[in-house]
Amino acid sequence: MRKLLPLFAALFMAIAVAQTAQAQPAAPTPSGAGTGWRLVDGQPAWTSPTPLTGDAAVEFWSDGKLVGRARSSADSRTFSLPGKQLGDLSKVEVRAGGKRLDAPDKTFGPHRTPAALPPPQPAGAVDPGTPGQYQTVTGEYSLDSVKLPGYAQLIEMQAVVVAPKNAPGNRPLVLFLHGRHGTCYDPTNVNNQPFTWPCPAGTLSVPSYRGYLQTQQLLASQGYDTVSISVNGINAQDAETTDQGAQARSTLVRLHLAHWADWAGAGRVSAPQVVRDAPVADMSKVMLVGHSRGGEGVNQAALDSLAPPPFDTGYSGPVRWTIRGDVFIAPTIFGQNPTPDVPSVTFLPGCDGDVADLQGQQYVDSTRGVSRGKALHSALYIAGADHNFFNSEWTPGMAVAPAQDDYFAGGDPNPLCDPGQPARLTDAQQRAVGATYVAAAAHLFIDHDQRVQPLLDGSGVRAPSADPARVLSAALGANRTPVVVPDPTTKITGSGKLCDEINAASACLANSFKSPHELALTPAPTEAGRSAVDVRWSSAGTAAVIEPPKPVLLVGDQSLALRVIVPENSTGTSFDVAAVDANGHRTKLGKATVNGIPGVERTVSYWAQEVRVPVPPVLQVAKLELVPSTGSGEAWLLDAHGWRSGLPDLDPAHLTRVDVGQMSVPEGDSGSKNVQFPVTVTGDGGGALKVFQSDPTSRRWTEKALTLAPGQHTVSLSTTVVGNTGWSPDYLIGAIVKAAKGTVVGSYRGGVKVLNDDPAPKVTLTPSASVAAGGTLTWHVSLSAAVDVDVFFEGAIVAPTTGPELTTTDVDPAWLKSMGVDPLPSRPLSKAGFLEVFQRVPAGTTDVDLKLLTLAHNPPDPDKHVQLHVVTYPTGLGVDATLTGTVTGK
């Protein structure tokens, strides 16, 4: 097997001989490490005290860098990274959505006093939150459950429909998909909430799909058919899927749409009653709304509808619908693979405690430059909103099942997000915001009502129905003309410099967790195409001069739109904007002023706001000047585009679809072989990709650019597998792809799994040891042959079967304290929390000793005993042994 770097390079500094299990609440942790770490089934794992059924993925971080996305156990409590090197566990952090789970977050200090909320923006020309003219009809349907690839249990086909009553003609259809939440509950026992599917006897299914009725009723009153579908069967089974269930959710959406297409035609006679009571759906006008992981699901459904997947997903029928737009409510986007030609609006809740990193911003940022830029992609920053309250069935006091406010304060009072604070929205106010802006998207994307567009495109107006919420918008697309998109070819002088969103050495922000624009896709240290201009000045008038690779001509544009980040809570950051043409003629365009987003330590508030300055009918920009008019400060320019009002017609380009899969190969006994990753290319347009690969030896991730020529259907993406006769576990060489230009990515994550084909060595352990008090108990471990990976032996302390047991005052206090256990009061070792003797057999060696230092007492104690239950990591060596030790007192 291949050589690996040591799995835990500094393991003994962190957990020398013990770690704490979350299952033992009283047991403290090693100094600097979070709670819950131990070996579980022979591999390093972290265990949560309760199931983590939220939408954000659990990730392991070390030294501020992503190590990888953790694999969940079936009960969503234990998380591990098989085959990954975690290094010093005292440096490893467990995070979900940017929020630390295993310990208080040292990234942040105490909450500062935030700035006041911005004043209300002017009212827009129309208010989409106003109910329409139609009465509504409501009902449910339940169809036969379906089998989806990769899911053991059948998935429900259940939905609630709200539709206009007696509305003439065929009506547009809006489909809602809820996110990952609890699946089952016991109405008689609040503590019995099994996260499984189907629900066990005595429990009921959590009706998350009924949580958007307020929004559905608003839309139905305005003339839209609406349906909200249940996805509990996927939620309970997506923990170990590569894409966290995105493809399965897409399939479920498309299966429902296929039924609606049937019911809009010859199949209407057999439609459920509530569907027959509703107007016939106009399947050429469909909008999808997804909350949390539901957001990623509807994005995948939009992509699969434009470019059907080339593999079995559980639905392979015709696409008899047209997706006019997507709404993403507090969404995940693990693959950073938005559908660039389907317009979208993304809700970013300022007090989100689940998807706390606001990763949905990538539905905007990751579309830049990928296609023709016609589709509008908008982000709405909603101050004071949490993650759950958009869904009434996730809201305490409204839900039939147990529910909670997801915002997590971290123990410190938070003047922005704590319930009852003036800046925090109530659940009723938050649902009003959700209903109003979902309706805004429907009016714009489906009805093409451009009076609504300023609510969504960065124009700075509000919908009064959402008052008192402060909703800020910034956008890309809708025929914006790129003027400045910073990259290494951009020349920057004066008070500006190029910085990178994904590169610690040249990072834009010291704390990347504060900005959704700096969210990394992979553990690779860099990602091309994600730069900004850092403008820092100490006196007014110190210009930053930004020169794109070639002059840009704006014809017919009304404004120059800049996306700008300023420090949270700052006020009055102001600069004059000027353009210089190729002949050196300078045109002053106007002054831009930006106030920082109100923020505290644990809010993600370094968010790019859109500001605009007017431009003449024809303007050439060879250089862009930003001239600060305040005495000192800092700002970051993400990009600048020519802007004009209006929304282009939906006209998707025929982009090349790329999917990366997973395959297995035997290791072999000698030599090396080049193995191609399984990549499928669908479409003839060519394009460009970013490709990230893990190295089979160091396991570090690297990035490279990959270009597809028109008509090219194969990709040269390979790795090297080296064979030998040394044993090690199977391992995965990973690959992740991301669209750069002219492409879309369906399955973004895959790899080559290398299968060990060598026999495991025989492991011999000394079954018992004896020593006089004050000596060291020693159990010898020996492998019959060296192996190619480090092997870790964990001997967990358990109650001995005979004799009095060693106590906490009989052993080395430094050993106990390294695990956070105090020797006093004296108590049996097996009752002091999770304790273990831990050692490593380095790769290429065969022997090690498990040791436990004891203490002598005066007068001497009688003989005492200790017992170890020993397992190994990696698994596969067949070790499950009991070792005993005796300490003699005389």
N, C-alpha and C positions, 0 to 999 in steps of 0.2 A: 504494500500500500504506500501511498505518497507520504512524504514527510510533511508534518504540520508544525507551525510554531507552537510552543507550549500553550495549552488551552488557557491556563491561568498564569500569566507571567509572574505576577506577584501575589499569588493566592495566599501564601502563608502570612504575608503582612496583614491581610484582610480578615481571614477566617481561620487562622492557623490550625485550629483543631475543632472549631465548632461554629455553627451558625444558628440563627433563631428561626423557628418555624412559626408562621402566622397562626397556625392551629393552636399554638401555645400562647395565648394573649399576654400572659404575665412575663414571658421570657424576653429580655431586652436583646439588643443587637450589637454586633461588633462596632467598635468606634468608627464613625464615619459612614457606615453602611446603613441602608434602609432595612426595615423589618421584612421578614417573610422569606429570606434566602435559605436554601438548603438543597441537598440532592433529592430529587424526586424521580423515582424509577431510573435511578442511575445517571441523572443529568442535572446540571445546575438549573434551578427553577425558583420562581417567586410566586408566593401564594397570597391571595387577597383574603381578608376575613369574610368577605361576602362575594357572591357572583358579580362579575362586571359585565352587565348586559347592555351597556351603553353603546353608542355608535362609533366613538373614536377607537382606533386600534391601539392596543397596548404595545409599547416600544421600549427597547433597552437603549440607553444612552451612556456614554462614557467620555469624560473630558470634553463635554459639550458637543460630542459628535454622535450621530445615529449609528448604533451597532447593528440593529435590525428590528424587524417587526416580529413580535413574539407569537409563538403558537400556543393556542389555548387548549386546556383540557375540556372534556365534555361538559363539565359543570361550570365552565367559565370562571374558575377560581385560580387555577394554577397555570403559569405562563413560562415558557422556556424557549431557548434558541438552540435546537439540536445542531451539534457540529460547529457552533460559533465559539470564538475565543472572547470571553468576557473580560479577561484580564483581572486587575485588582477589583474585587467586589466592593471595596470601600468607595470606589469611584463610579460604580455602576448605578444609574438612576432608572427607575421604572416610571414611564410617562404615558399618558394617553391624551391626545389632543394638546400636547404641550404642557399639561398639568402633571406635576409629580404625584405619584401614588404611594410610594413606599416610605416616605419620610417628609418632614417639612422642607419646603423648597428654599434652599440657600441661594438660589439665583436671585431671589427677591428679598428686600428688606421690609421693614414696616411700611404700611400704607402712608403715602403722603396725602396732603389735602389736595384734591383735584380742582381744576378750574371749573367754573360754572358751565352749565350746558349752553350751547350756542343759542341765540335768540331764534324764535320761529322764523322760518323762511316765508317768503310771500306765497300766497295760495296760488295753485295752478289754475289754468283756464277751466278745467273740469275736475270733478271729484268722483273717482270710480268707486268710492266706498258708499255712495248713495244707493239705497235699494232701488231696483227697477220696478217695472209695471206689472210683472207677472206674479200670480200666486204659484205656490210650488207643490209638488207631490214627492213624497219620500217613501222608500221601501228598500228591501234587501233581496239579493239573490245568492244562492249557493249551488254551485255546479259540482260535478264529479271532481275529486282531487286528482292531481296529476303527478307523474313521476318525472323528476328532472335528473339529468346526469350528475353523478357525484353526491346525490342525496339519498340516504337510505330510506327515509320516511316520505310518504306522499305529501304533497303540498296542497293546501286548501285553495279553492277557487270561490272565495266569498267576498261580497262587496255590498256597499250601501250606495243607493242612487238617490240623488236629489235633482229634480228636473222642473222646468217651467210648465205650468198647467195651461193647456189650450194655446200654446204659442204656435203661430203659423209656420209652415215650411219645415225644412230640415234645419237642425240646430247644431252649432259647434259642440264638441265634446271636450271636457276637461277631466283628466284622470289624475287622482291623488295616490301616492304611494308613501306610506308611513315608514319610519326608520326602525332601527334595532332597539327593542325595548323588551321588558319582561313578557313572557309568552303565556304563563299560566298563574292562577292565583286561587287561593282557598278563601271563599267568602266568610268562613267561620274562624279563620286563623291567619292573622296578618303576617305571621312569620313563615307561613308555608307558601312559597312562591317558586315552584319548580320551574327551572329554565330548561324545558324539554318539549318534545312534540312527538306524538299527540299528547294532550294534557292527561295526566293520570286521573284515575277515578277519584271523585270527590273534589276535583278542581275544575275551574272554568277557564276558557280562553280569554286573554286580555283583549278587549275590543278596540285596539289602537286605531283600526280603520274608521271608527266612528268619531274620531277626534277632530275632524275638519268640517263638521256639519255647519258651523256658522259661516265659514267661507263658501261651502257648497250652496247654502241657502241664498247668500248674496248673489252668487253667480247665476243660480237658477232664476232668481227674480229678474235678472238682467237678460235672460234668454238663452243661457247655456245649459246643455245637459251636463251633469257631473256624475262621476263615479269614484268612490274611494275603496281601494282593494286591500284585503288582509294579506299579510306576509309573515305570519308567525312561524309557519313551517320552515321557512328559510332562516329566519332569525335564530331559531334553536339549533340549526345544523351548519351554520356558515363559519364556525370558528376555525376549522382547519382547511378551508378552501384558500387557494392562492390569492384570489381577488376579493376576499371577505364577502363573497356572495353577490357581487355586482352583476355577473353574467346571469345568474339564476333569477335575480330580480328583473333584469331585462326580459328574460323569457316569460316570466309571469305577466309582466305588463303586456307583452306582445300577444300572449294567449288570450288575455281579456279583450284586447283590441280586435283580435281575429273574431271573437264572438260578437262584438259590437258591429263589426263589418257584416257578419252574417245577418244579424238582427236588423241592419239597415236595408237589407235586400230580401231575398226569397226566404230567409230563415226567420223573418219577423213573426210568423205565425206561431213558432215554437219558442219565442223569447219568453223570459220570465215576465210575470205580470207587471212589475214595476217598470220594466223596459217598454212594454206595450203601452203603459200609461203615459210614458214620456214621448216627446216629439222624436221623430226619426233622427238619428245622429248623422251629421254631415261629416263623414270620415275624411274629407279633404281639409278639414279644419279642426285639428286636434292639438291640444296643449297638455303637457305633462307637468305635474307638480310633485316634487319629491322632497321629503323631510329627512335630513341626516343621511344615513346610508340609503334611504330612499332616493335622495338626490343623485347619488352615484348610480343607482339603479335606473332612473329615468334618463340620465345622460347616456348610459350604455344602450338603453332602448332606442333613443334617438339615433345613436350611431349605427346600431344594428338595423334600423329601419332604412337608413340611407345606404349603408354598405353591409349587406347581410353577412353574418359570420360564416367562414368556410368549414366549420366543424359542427358536430351535433350539439345543440344547446337545449333541445327539448321542443323547439318550434322551428320548422323549416318550411312553413307555408308561405304563400305570397304576401307581400306587403300591400295591403289594401287601404292604407291610410297615409296621411301626410302630417308630420309633426311640424307645427308652425312656430312652436317656441317651448322653452323649458323654464320652470321656476324652481330654484334650488333653495330650500329653507334650511339654514344652518347645516350645510351638507358636508359630507366627507368627499374627498377626491384622492384616494390613495394612489391611483395611477397617474395623476396629473395629465389626464387624457381627455380633455373636453372635446365636444363635437363642434368644430369651429363655424360650421355653416348653418347651425340652428340657433336662432336668437335666444338669449337667456337673461334672467335676472336672478341674482344670488343675494339672499338675506345673510348678513353677518351680524349676529346679536352681540352687543358689546359686553354682556355679562354671561356669555355662554360658558357653562361649567362642564360640558361634555366634550364637544368638539371645540375646545377652548383656544386652539391655535388659529381658528378662523380660516382653516385651509381652503374653504370654498372660494377664497379670493383667486385661487388658481383657475377657476372657471372663466375668469377674465384674463389674467396675466398669461396663461399658457395657450391662449388662442392667438397671441400677437405674432403676426408674420406667417402663420401656418397656412392660411388660405387667402382669399381675396379681400377679406376685411369688410364684407358687406353686412354681415349679421351683427346686430347690436349685442354686446355683452356688458351687462351692467352689474355693479356691486352696490348694495345698499347697506350702509353701516347704521345699525339701529341701536342707539344708546339706550341702556337700561333694560334690554331684553335678554332673557335667558334662553336656554336651548329647548326646554320642554313645553313651555306654556303656549306655543303655537298649536299644540294638540291638547284638546280639553281632556282626553283620556290619559294624559300624562300630567295632569294638573291636580294637586291636592284640593279636595272639596268639590271637584267636578267629576273626577274619574270614579268608575265603579270598582276598580282594583286599586291597591296601594300605589301612591304616586308621591313625587317629591319635587321640590325646587332643586334643580341640578346645580345651581350656582354654589361654588365652594369657596368660602372666604379664607380658608387656611388658618382660622383662629383669630385673625386680626379684624377689627371692625373695618368695614369697607363703606365709605360714604357714597360710593356710586352704586354698588350692587346689592348691598344688604336689603332684604325686604323692609319696606316702610320708608326707605330713604327717598327724598324728593326726586332724585334722578332715576330711580328704579321704577319700571313699569309694573303695574298690577297685571294679573293674568288676563283680566277683561280688556285692559288697554292693549296688551300685547296681541291678543286674538284679533282685535280691531285693526291693528297695524297689518297683521298677516292677511286678513280678508281684503283690506283695501288695496294692498300692493299686488296681491295675486290677481285681483280684478283689473288693476292697471295693466298688468302684463297681458291679460286676456284681451283687453280692449285694443292694445297696441299690436300684439303679434297676430291675433286672429282677425280682428275687425279693421286693422290698419288705421285706427283713429289716432292721428298724429297730434291731436290736442293733448293726449296723455303722455306723449314722449318726454316732455321736460321733467316729469316726475321721476324718470328713470335714467336719463342720459347725462347727468352731471350739470343740468341747467340751473339747479338751485331753487326749486319750488317745492311746495308741500301739498299733500292732500288733507284737507281739514278733518275728514273722517278719522284720520289716524292721530289726531291731536290727543294728548299733549306730547306724543313721541317726537323726538328729533331724529329724522331720517336723512342721512347724507348720501348722495349718489355720485358715482364716478364710473366712467365707461370707456370701452374701446369699441371699434367697429363702426357700423352704420356709415360707411364711406368716408371715414376719417383718412386723411392723407398723412402718412408718416413723414415727419420733419426731423426729429431727433429720436433715435432708438439707440441708446448708448451701447457701445461695444468697443473692442480694442482698436477699431478703425476710426473711432471718433476722436478728434483732436481737441483737447481741453486745456485751456490756459487761464491765467489769472487766479481767482479765488476758488476755482473748481478743480476737481480731480475725479478720475474714474474709480468707482468702487464696485465690489461684487456682492451680490446677494448670497451666493454659495461659494465662499472661499474665505476661510478664517484669516489668511494672511492679508487679505485686502478687503475685509468685510465692511459693508456700509454701516452696520450698527454693531456696537459692542455686545449687545444682548439680542440675538436673533429671535428669541422667543417673543419679543415684543412686537414683531411685525409679521403679518400673514404673507407679505411679499417675499420673505426669506425662508420659506418652508422648503426643506430639502426633499427630493424624491428618493434618493438612495444614500447609502453611506459613503459614496464617492466624495472626495474633498472639494470638487469643483463641478460646475455645470456651465457650459458655454451659453451665451445669449441671455444671461441674467445679470446685467450690470445696471448701474445708475450713475448719476453725476452728484458727487458730494460737494456742496457749496458751503464753505466755511469762511467767515469774514470777521474781522475785528474792528473795522471802521466802515462807515457808509461810503458808497461809491466804488468799492473794490469789486470790479466786475468779474464774473465768470464768463468766459468766452468759449462757446461750444460749436465746433465745426464738424458737420456731418461729412461722410466720405465724398459726397458731391452735392452741389447746390440743388435745392428742392424748389420747384415752381408751384405756387398755390394760385389757382384760377377759380374764382367763384366761391371761395371759402369765406365764411363770415367772421371766424375767430380762429385764434391759435389756442388750443386746449392743452394745458399742461397738467400732468399728474405729479403732485408735489407732496412729500412728507415733511412735516416740521415736528419738532419735539413735542410730546404730549404736554398739555397744560400751558404751552407757550402762547403768547398773544402778540398780535400785530406784526408778525414777520412779513415784511413788505419789500418788494423789489420792482424796479422798472424793467420792462421787457423791450428789447429792440432787435431788429433784424438787419443784417448787413448783406448786401448782394455781392455778386462776383466782382463788380466794379468798385466796391468799397463804399457804395452809397448806404447810409444808415437811416433806417426808418424806426422811429420810436412808436411802439405799439400800445403802450399803456402800462398801468401799475397793477400788480397783483398783490393781494394781501391774504394771508392764510393764518388762521388761529389753530393751535394744536388741538387734537382730540382730547377731551377730558379723560384722564387716566390715573390709575393707581398702580401699585407694584404688580398686581396680578391681572391686569387687563392688557389686551393686545391692541394698543392704541397708536402705534406708529403706522398709520394707514394713509395711503396716498389719496388726497383730496383733489378734485378737479377744479382748476381755475382757468378762466378764459380772458384773453385780451383781443380787442377787435383788430382785423387786418383789412387792408385795402383790397379791391376786387382782384388785383393782380399783384403778387408779391414773390420775389425770389429770395430764398434764404440760403446764403452761403455760410453765414455764421449767425448764431443766436447768442445774444448777450442778456445775462441776468445781472442787474446792477442793484445791490442791496441799498435800501434807503434807511434801514435801521442801523444802529451803531455797531452791533455785533450779533452773531447768531449762526445758525446752521440750518440747512435744508437739503433735501435730496430730490433731484429731478428724475423720475422714472422714465418719462418720455414726453414728447410734444408732438401734437398732430394738428393739421388743418381740420377745422370743423365747419360743418354746414347743417342746417336743420333738414329734417325729412328722414324718412326710413326707406331704404331700397326694398324692392320686392324680393321675396325669398327666392334665391337662385343658387342652390347648392352646387359647388364644383364637384367634379367626379374625382375625388381624392383617392389615392392609393391606400388601401387598408393593409396593415401589417399586424400579424399576431405571432407571438412567440410562445412555444409550448415547452413541454418537458419530456425528456427521454431518458432511458437507462442504458448503460453500457457496462460490460464486465471490465474489471480492472486489467486482468491478464497478469502473467508472471514475469514478463520482461519486455524491454523495448518501450517505445512510445508510439502513440497514434493520435492523429489529428481527427477530432470529432466535431461535426457541424451541429450547431444548435438548431433545433427544429423551428424554423421561421417560415411562415406562410405569407406570401405577398399576393393580394387580390387587387386587380386593376392595372391599367396600362400607363398611367400618367407619370410614373416615376416620383421622385421627391427626395427628401432628406430626413434623416433620423439622428437622434442622439442615442448612443448605445453605451450601456454601463455593464461591465463584466467583473465578476470576482475572480481573483487569481487563485488557481487550484492549490498553491503552496502557502502563500502568505494570507490568503483570504481577503486581501485588501481589494477595494473596488476602484476601477479606473474608468475613464470616459473616453469615447472616441466618436468622431463624426462618420456617418455612413451615407453615401449617396446612391440612389436608385435611378438608373437610366430609364427613360420611357420604354415600356414594354418588358422591363426586367422583372422576372418573377422568382428569382432565387437571390438569396443573400449570403454573402461570404462572411459568416460569423462563426468562428470556431474556437476550440480550446484544445489543449494537449493533455492527454491522459497517459501517465507513466505507470507501467506495470512493474510489479516485483512480487516477492514471495512473503513479504512481511504482512502480518495481520493489522487491520484497522477497521473501523466501522464504515458503512456506506457514507458517502458524502456528496453534496450537491455543489456544482459549479454554477453560480447564478448568472442570469442575464436579464436586464430590464431595458425596454426600449421606450422612447418618447418621441412624439412627432416634432419635427423642426420646420419643415416646409413641404406643402403639397401632399401630406400624408395624414392619416388618422391611425390610431393604435387601438385595437380591440383588447386582446389579451396582452398585457404589458409585461408580464413577469413569467419567466420560465427558467430552464436550465438543463444541465446534463447531470444526472445522478449516476455516480460511479459506484458499482456494486463490488464489494469485497468478495474475492473468490479464494481466499487463503484461510487455512484452518487457524482457529484461535489457539494460543498457547495454553498449556495447563497451568493453573494457578495453585500454588501450595502456600498454606498459611499455618503458622504455629497455632495449634488449637488452644493452648493454655500457657500461661506465664505465671511465675511466682517470684517475689522479691521481698526482702525485708523492708520494713517501713523506713522511708527516707531514700529508697532506691527508685529505680525507674522500671516500671513494667514494660516489657518489650515483646512484641509479637512480630516474628519475621515473615515477610511476604516475598515470594519468589515466583517469577514467570519462567516457564521452561524454555522460552525463546524471547528475544527482544522483539518489540513491535514498533511500528512507525508513528505512534502517537503517544502522548502522555496518558498514563492511566492513573486515575485517582481512586483511592480506597477510603471509604467513609465508614468508620465504626461508630455507630450511634449507641450511646449509653442506654441500656435497658435494665430492668430489675433482674438481679441474679436469681437463679433458680434455687440456690442453697446458701445458707449462712448469712451473717450480718453483712450489710452493704457498705462500701466506701461512702463517706460523706463529703460535703463540700469543704470541710476543714481538714480532710485527709489528703488533699491533692494540691498541686501548685496553684496558688491564688492568681498568678499571672495568666495561667491557662483559662481560668474561669473569667477573669476580668476581660480577656481578649474577646470573650463572647458576651460581655455585658452582664455576667452573673456575679453577684456578691457572695463571698463565702459564708457570710453570716446572715441569718442564723444558720447554724449547722443543720444540714438535712441530707437525706440520701441523694446521691447523684442523679438517680433516675427520676427524682421528684423536683429537680432544680430547674426544669425547663429542658429544651432540646440541647443536649451536649454531644459532642462527637470527637473522636480521634481521627485525624485527617492527614493523609500523606499522598505523595505523588511518586510514581515510578516514571522518571523522564524517558522520553522516546529514545530507543537505542540501548536502554539498560534493562536490568532484569530484577533487581532486588531493592528492597526498602524495609525499614522497620517502623511499625506503629508503636508509639511510645506514650507513656503516661507517667509523669513524675509525681511521686508520693511524698508525704511529710512524715517525719518521726515525731512521736509524742513522748512525754515523760510525765507520769509513768506510761509504759507501752500499752497500746490497745490490744485486745484480742484479734485474732486473724479476721480480716474483712475481705469482701469479694466485690468484683466488678464484672459486668458482662457486656460484650459489644455485639451488635448486629451489623455485619459488614456487607456492603455492596460496592459496586464499582461504577465509575463513569470512564469511558463509554460502556454502554451495555454490550452484551454479546460474549462476555468472558465467563458467564455462568456462575458468577460468585454470589452466593446468598448464604453466608456462613455465620456461625455463632462462635465467638472467642471468649474465653474466660480468663480472669486474672485473680490472683490471691496475694494479699499483702500480709505478711506475717509480722506479728507484734513482738515476738520474743525469739 
